[in-house]
Amino acid sequence: MTDTAVSPEHLDVVIVGAGLSGIGAAYRLQTEHPHRSYAVLEARADLGGTWDLFRYPGIRSDSDMFTLGYPFKPWRAARSIADGASILDYIRETAVENGIDRHIRFGSRVIGADWSSARARWQLTIAHEGPDGPELSTLTCSFLYACAGYYDYQQPHDPQFPGRAEFAGTIVHPQFWPADLDVRDQRVVVIGSGATAVTLVPNLAAEAAHVTMLQRSPTWISPVPGRDKQADKIRGLLPAGLAHRVIRTKNILFNIGFYQYCRRRPAAARKLLTGLATRILKDENLVARHFTPDYDPWDQRLCAAPDADFFKALKKGKASVVTDHIDSFVPEGVRLASGQTLPADIIVTATGLRLLAFGGIAPSVDGKQVDLADQFVWQGAMLTGLPNFAICVGYTNASWTLRADLTSRLVCKVLTHLDRTGAPAVVPEPGRNLKQHPLLDLNAGYILRSIAAFPRQGDRHPWRVRQNYLLDALLTLRTDLGKTLRPVQRVREFTHNG
């Protein structure tokens, strides 16, 4: 009897996620390995990732676009702190210009990934939305590269505040902003003090009757220019490609310098940031109460206020800040622990995102799931215990794309190493007596809530996930892959603990 079963489609590389990272990864892959077949699997119906999903008023970058953008595609727009729509257009333009859009498979969510040691390939289980519900398909690949970030894009962090059902108005989470929400002449309370809240407040204040930002504790907020005047001068003198490289280098050096200043001289950094806020608001008591955190600058990520828009909204009286704890939602608004009630027609719960490791992929080897929390990260990219598997994790103290692009180039170098050695797969070999540290070394609530489920970093190179682009740019691509990547030839040569 003839076996008529059809083998699943096989590709050399599968990239998961068609956001900023995934499109950049595809560019590097097809540039450095044009002979390799690949696909970009995107769970949603369009590319762009974060910049397509989030639609709340004022959505923008928190980093300058000369460093958040790709090194191979100059940022040409006027504003360096760009709005979400402009960033989405930039990503789409990159994909179309380079033919990457033809490799994207939309509506393809990876729900399973199993490495076969015998066949030296990944088998992916993919869910698609069909007319009668989810439909499943399979695909195999030799190398799997997860570029879906580390946020849960389906479910945000949403504290269950007491009395929610009693509130007579509308409750909105920024991750799922209603397109038809009208805030004109409404009293809005924004719960939270992170980047999303700092973005929302001045934009909502332009139409709302009043906006109140309710925070449990202050956050460091720094006014930054929305437009880079030095960049404008450089772009007026040099060709676009060269100008982009010069501006990018300038901004990288400035951002690293400011970060190091904050970490090495925290008292001076505190004085600088409070001084900037006081200069705009003209009220030392207001700054001391609402804009002077207990933690030092860059213990948590610094929030940017382009052209001081957040502070200007406060100064105009269109917005205010209250620092207190929530007792309960009540029909007319939010009752605070102090006994005060904040009247509200709309409550925005800008309470942050939840972490989700690598798009929710739970990888397994020969049918046995690998516990990610037991693994170490090599060069910020590959994991022990998982052959031919890489992740894309950006910086917490600088533009995401800086490390994302380095990681994609490193993945290409690993693929070249496989070609040169003839090994079908490699897996990082951990050093002895590695001390464990959290993957993301940042004292922020959204990280502390979930980071225990993520792989670990070690205490030395190449297991340390540095937050220093200059060192990474100097050392990452010079790594001797033969020293820490072990070739995997046959099933018996691989063990689940790496």
C-alpha positions in Angstrom: 0.0 0.0 0.0 1.4 3.4 -1.0 1.8 6.0 1.7 0.1 9.1 0.4 0.7 11.3 3.5 2.1 14.7 2.5 5.1 16.0 4.5 4.7 19.5 5.9 6.4 22.4 4.2 10.0 22.9 5.2 11.8 26.2 5.4 15.4 27.0 6.4 14.4 29.8 8.8 11.1 30.9 10.4 10.9 34.3 12.0 8.1 34.8 14.5 6.6 38.3 14.5 6.3 41.0 11.8 7.0 44.0 14.0 10.0 46.2 14.1 12.3 43.3 15.1 10.9 40.8 12.7 11.1 43.0 9.6 14.7 43.9 10.6 15.6 40.3 11.1 14.1 39.4 7.6 16.2 42.1 6.0 19.4 40.8 7.6 18.6 37.2 6.7 17.9 37.8 3.1 20.8 40.2 2.7 23.4 37.9 4.3 21.9 34.5 3.4 19.9 35.1 0.1 20.0 31.4 -0.7 18.0 30.4 2.5 14.2 30.0 2.3 12.3 31.8 5.1 8.9 33.0 6.2 7.7 35.5 8.8 4.8 34.2 10.8 2.5 37.0 12.1 -0.4 36.2 14.4 -2.3 39.4 13.6 -3.7 40.6 10.3 -1.1 43.2 9.6 2.6 44.0 10.2 3.9 46.5 12.7 3.5 44.7 16.0 3.3 47.2 18.8 2.9 50.1 16.3 -0.1 48.5 14.7 -1.8 47.1 17.8 -1.7 50.2 20.0 -4.1 53.0 18.9 -4.5 55.1 22.0 -4.3 58.9 21.6 -0.7 60.2 21.1 0.9 56.7 20.8 4.6 57.5 20.0 8.1 56.3 20.5 9.9 56.8 23.7 13.3 56.7 22.0 14.6 58.8 19.1 13.9 57.4 15.7 17.5 57.7 14.6 18.4 54.9 17.0 15.0 53.1 17.1 14.9 53.0 13.3 17.0 50.6 11.3 20.7 51.4 10.6 20.2 50.4 6.9 17.2 52.7 6.3 17.6 56.4 7.1 14.8 58.1 9.1 13.7 61.0 7.0 10.7 62.5 8.9 11.1 65.8 10.7 10.4 64.7 14.3 12.9 62.4 16.0 10.3 61.4 18.7 7.7 60.0 16.2 4.0 59.2 16.4 2.9 55.6 16.1 1.4 56.1 12.6 4.7 57.4 11.2 6.6 54.5 12.7 4.1 52.0 11.2 4.5 53.7 7.8 8.3 53.4 8.2 8.1 49.6 9.0 5.7 49.0 6.1 7.9 51.0 3.7 10.9 48.9 4.8 9.1 45.6 4.2 7.8 46.6 0.8 11.0 48.2 -0.5 12.9 45.0 0.3 10.3 42.5 -0.8 9.9 41.2 2.8 6.1 41.7 2.7 6.0 38.7 0.2 7.4 36.4 2.9 4.9 37.4 5.7 2.1 35.0 6.5 -0.6 36.8 8.4 -3.0 35.2 10.8 -0.5 32.6 11.7 0.0 32.1 15.5 2.7 29.7 16.6 1.2 27.6 19.4 3.7 24.8 19.5 7.4 24.3 18.6 9.0 20.9 19.0 12.6 20.1 18.1 13.3 16.7 16.6 16.8 15.6 17.4 16.6 12.8 14.9 15.6 15.1 12.0 17.5 18.2 13.3 14.5 20.5 12.7 11.7 22.3 14.4 8.1 21.3 13.8 5.7 24.2 14.4 2.0 24.0 15.1 0.3 27.1 13.7 -3.2 28.3 14.5 -5.2 30.2 11.8 -8.6 31.8 12.2 -11.0 29.9 9.9 -14.7 30.5 9.1 -15.7 27.9 11.7 -13.0 28.7 14.3 -9.3 28.0 14.7 -7.6 25.8 12.1 -4.2 24.1 12.6 -1.4 23.5 10.3 2.2 22.3 10.6 5.5 23.7 9.2 9.1 22.6 9.8 12.2 24.7 9.8 15.9 24.3 10.5 16.2 27.5 12.6 13.6 29.3 14.6 14.0 32.9 15.5 11.4 34.5 17.9 11.0 38.2 17.3 7.7 38.7 19.1 9.2 40.5 22.0 8.3 39.8 25.6 4.9 41.4 26.1 1.5 39.7 26.2 -0.4 41.5 23.4 -3.7 39.7 24.1 -4.0 40.4 27.8 -2.6 43.5 29.6 -1.9 43.8 33.3 -5.3 44.7 34.7 -5.6 45.0 38.5 -9.1 44.1 39.7 -9.9 47.3 41.5 -12.7 47.0 44.0 -16.0 48.4 42.9 -15.4 48.3 39.2 -18.9 47.2 38.5 -20.3 50.1 40.5 -18.7 52.8 38.3 -21.3 54.5 36.1 -19.0 55.7 33.4 -16.6 54.0 30.9 -13.5 52.0 31.8 -10.8 51.7 29.1 -7.4 50.0 28.9 -5.0 51.7 26.5 -4.1 48.3 24.9 -7.6 48.1 23.5 -8.6 51.7 22.9 -12.1 52.0 21.4 -12.0 53.8 18.0 -15.3 55.6 18.8 -14.4 56.8 22.3 -15.2 60.5 22.6 -13.5 62.3 25.4 -14.7 65.8 24.5 -15.9 67.7 27.6 -15.4 64.5 29.7 -13.7 64.2 33.1 -11.0 61.6 32.6 -8.9 59.8 35.3 -5.8 58.0 34.0 -4.5 55.4 36.5 -0.8 55.0 36.2 2.4 57.0 35.8 4.4 55.1 33.2 5.2 56.0 29.6 1.6 55.3 28.4 0.1 57.5 31.0 2.6 60.3 30.4 1.7 60.1 26.7 -2.1 60.0 27.2 -2.5 62.9 29.6 -1.5 65.8 27.3 -3.3 64.3 24.3 -6.5 63.7 26.2 -6.3 67.1 27.8 -6.5 68.8 24.4 -10.2 67.8 24.3 -11.3 66.6 27.7 -12.9 68.8 30.3 -10.1 67.8 32.6 -7.6 64.9 33.0 -6.3 63.6 36.3 -3.3 61.3 36.4 -3.6 59.1 39.5 -0.4 57.5 40.6 0.6 55.4 43.6 4.1 56.8 43.5 6.1 59.3 41.3 8.0 58.4 38.2 11.0 60.1 36.7 9.8 62.2 33.7 12.3 64.1 31.5 11.4 66.7 28.9 13.1 66.0 25.6 13.1 67.8 22.3 10.5 66.4 19.8 12.7 67.5 17.0 16.5 67.1 16.9 17.9 70.5 15.6 21.4 69.2 15.4 20.1 66.3 13.2 18.4 68.8 11.0 21.7 70.6 10.4 23.5 67.4 9.7 20.9 66.3 7.2 21.2 69.6 5.5 24.9 69.0 4.9 25.3 65.3 4.2 23.7 62.7 2.0 20.9 60.8 3.6 22.7 57.6 4.4 25.8 59.2 5.8 23.7 61.8 7.8 21.7 58.9 9.3 24.9 57.1 10.4 26.4 60.3 11.9 23.2 61.3 13.8 22.7 57.7 15.0 26.2 57.6 16.4 25.7 61.0 18.0 22.5 59.9 19.7 23.9 56.6 20.8 26.8 58.3 22.5 24.5 60.9 24.2 22.1 58.3 25.4 24.8 56.0 26.8 26.5 59.0 28.4 23.3 60.2 30.1 22.5 56.7 31.3 26.0 56.3 32.8 25.7 59.7 34.4 22.5 58.7 36.1 23.9 55.4 37.3 27.2 56.8 38.5 26.0 60.1 39.9 22.4 59.5 41.0 22.2 62.5 43.4 23.3 64.9 40.5 20.8 63.2 38.1 18.0 63.6 40.6 18.8 67.3 41.0 19.0 67.7 37.2 15.6 66.1 36.5 13.8 67.8 39.4 15.4 71.1 38.3 14.0 70.7 34.7 10.5 70.0 36.0 10.6 72.9 38.4 11.8 75.3 35.7 8.7 74.4 33.7 6.1 74.1 36.4 7.4 76.9 38.6 6.3 75.0 41.8 9.0 73.3 43.9 6.3 71.7 46.2 4.4 70.2 43.3 7.6 68.7 41.9 8.7 67.4 45.3 5.4 65.7 45.9 4.5 64.3 42.5 7.7 64.1 40.4 10.5 63.1 42.8 10.5 59.3 43.1 12.1 57.3 46.0 14.2 55.4 43.5 17.1 56.8 41.5 16.9 57.6 37.8 17.2 54.5 35.6 16.4 52.1 38.4 13.3 52.1 36.3 13.0 53.2 32.7 12.9 57.0 32.3 9.7 58.5 30.8 10.1 61.0 28.0 7.9 64.1 27.6 8.5 65.4 24.0 8.7 69.2 24.0 7.6 69.0 27.7 4.0 68.4 26.6 3.1 66.6 29.8 4.3 69.4 32.0 2.7 72.1 29.8 -0.7 70.4 30.1 -0.3 70.6 33.9 0.8 74.2 33.8 -2.2 75.2 31.6 -4.6 73.6 34.2 -6.0 71.1 31.7 -4.5 68.3 33.7 -3.5 67.5 37.2 -1.6 64.8 39.2 -2.8 63.1 42.4 -0.5 60.7 44.3 -2.6 58.4 46.4 -3.8 54.8 46.6 -7.2 53.6 45.4 -9.7 52.5 47.9 -12.5 51.7 45.5 -14.3 52.7 42.3 -17.6 54.3 43.1 -20.5 55.3 40.7 -19.2 58.9 40.4 -15.4 58.1 40.0 -12.5 56.8 42.1 -12.5 57.0 45.9 -8.9 57.3 47.3 -7.4 55.9 50.5 -7.3 59.5 51.8 -11.1 59.8 51.5 -11.0 62.1 48.5 -13.2 61.1 45.5 -11.9 61.9 42.0 -15.0 62.6 39.8 -14.8 60.8 36.4 -16.8 60.0 33.3 -14.0 57.9 31.9 -11.4 55.9 33.7 -8.3 54.8 31.8 -6.4 51.9 33.4 -2.9 52.6 32.2 -1.6 50.0 34.6 1.0 48.4 32.2 1.6 45.3 30.2 2.2 41.7 31.2 5.3 39.9 30.2 5.0 36.8 28.0 8.0 34.9 27.0 8.6 35.0 23.2 5.1 35.3 22.0 3.8 32.5 24.2 5.8 29.8 22.4 6.5 26.9 24.8 9.3 25.0 23.1 9.9 21.3 23.5 12.6 18.9 22.5 11.6 15.4 21.3 8.2 16.0 22.9 9.5 17.1 26.3 8.8 20.7 27.2 11.9 22.7 28.1 11.5 24.9 31.2 12.6 28.3 30.0 13.3 29.4 33.6 16.0 26.7 33.9 17.9 27.9 30.8 20.7 30.5 30.3 20.8 33.1 27.5 23.9 33.2 25.4 24.9 36.5 23.9 21.4 37.8 24.6 20.2 35.6 21.7 20.3 31.8 22.0 19.2 29.5 24.9 20.8 26.5 26.5 18.6 23.5 26.0 17.2 24.6 22.6 19.2 23.9 19.4 18.9 26.3 16.5 16.6 28.7 18.5 17.2 32.4 19.0 15.2 35.2 20.6 15.2 38.9 20.1 15.4 41.0 23.2 16.1 44.7 23.1 17.7 47.1 25.6 15.9 48.4 28.6 18.1 51.5 28.8 18.3 52.4 25.0 16.4 51.9 21.8 15.1 48.3 21.3 16.4 48.1 17.7 20.0 48.6 18.7 20.3 45.2 20.2 17.7 43.7 17.9 19.8 44.4 14.9 22.9 43.1 16.5 21.1 39.9 17.4 19.9 39.4 13.9 23.4 39.8 12.5 24.6 37.3 15.2 21.9 34.8 14.0 23.3 35.2 10.5 26.8 34.5 11.8 25.5 31.4 13.5 23.9 30.2 10.2 27.3 30.8 8.4 29.0 28.8 11.2 26.6 25.9 10.5 27.4 26.0 6.8 31.2 26.1 7.5 31.2 23.3 10.1 28.6 21.1 8.4 26.8 20.6 11.7 23.0 20.5 11.3 22.5 22.4 14.6 24.2 24.1 17.5 23.2 24.7 21.1 24.9 27.0 23.7 27.1 25.1 26.2 26.9 26.8 29.6 30.0 27.5 31.6 30.5 26.0 35.0 29.3 27.7 38.2 27.4 30.4 36.4 25.6 32.6 38.9 22.0 33.3 37.9 20.6 36.8 37.4 17.2 37.9 36.0 17.1 38.3 32.2 15.9 41.9 32.6 17.8 43.7 35.3 15.3 46.5 35.9 13.4 47.3 39.0 10.0 47.9 37.4 6.7 46.4 38.5 5.8 44.8 35.1 9.2 43.0 35.1 9.2 41.9 38.7 5.7 40.4 38.3 6.7 37.9 35.6 10.4 37.7 35.1 10.7 34.4 37.1 9.2 32.5 34.1 12.0 33.8 31.8 15.4 32.3 31.1 18.3 33.6 33.2 21.4 35.5 32.4 24.7 34.7 33.9 27.4 36.7 35.6 30.0 36.7 32.9 30.5 36.9 29.1 28.9 35.5 26.9 26.1 34.8 29.4 25.7 38.3 30.7 23.0 40.4 28.9 24.8 43.7 28.9 23.0 47.0 28.8 25.8 48.7 26.9 25.5 49.0 23.1 29.1 50.1 22.6 30.5 47.0 24.2 28.0 44.8 22.4 28.7 46.4 19.1 32.4 45.9 19.7 32.3 42.3 20.9 29.1 40.5 19.8 30.1 39.8 16.2 33.7 39.0 17.2 32.6 36.0 19.3 34.4 32.7 18.7 31.3 30.6 18.1 33.3 27.3 18.4 34.1 28.0 22.1 30.5 28.1 23.5 28.3 26.7 20.8 28.2 22.9 20.7 27.4 21.1 17.5 24.5 18.7 17.7 24.9 15.8 15.3 22.7 13.0 16.6 19.8 12.6 19.1 22.1 10.9 21.7 24.4 13.9 21.7 21.8 16.2 23.0 20.5 16.5 26.5 17.6 18.5 27.8 19.7 20.6 30.2 22.0 21.8 27.5 
